Amino acid sequence: MNELHTRLLELHKALVDVEREGYERARGRMTDGEFLKALIDDPAFAWLAPLTKLIAQIESDEVTPEYRAQVKTLLRPDELGLAFQRRYHEILQRSPDALVAHGAVMRVL
């Protein structure tokens, strides 16, 4: 597995952890299985789909310049941007773990 893929997985986990905390605060504690089902089925998590899809695209150690460009574009926090970029901006403002993971991805890019 290449370093970019590893860092993207770490970022994805940090984002999911933040979302889980808020989701459980509103709905009560959940088992991992219950949360996984919510993560897959609940529209509240649909904003994560673009990052999930990009991560899934890496099948080898070769990362193309086009792929890097897609990652850079997606991971541009923007309070007026696409759904992913808006939510990403919000999370980076309040989660040190997500911010550190974002920095790690940017360093690899």
Beta strands, then each sheet from edge to edge (+ up, - down):
end
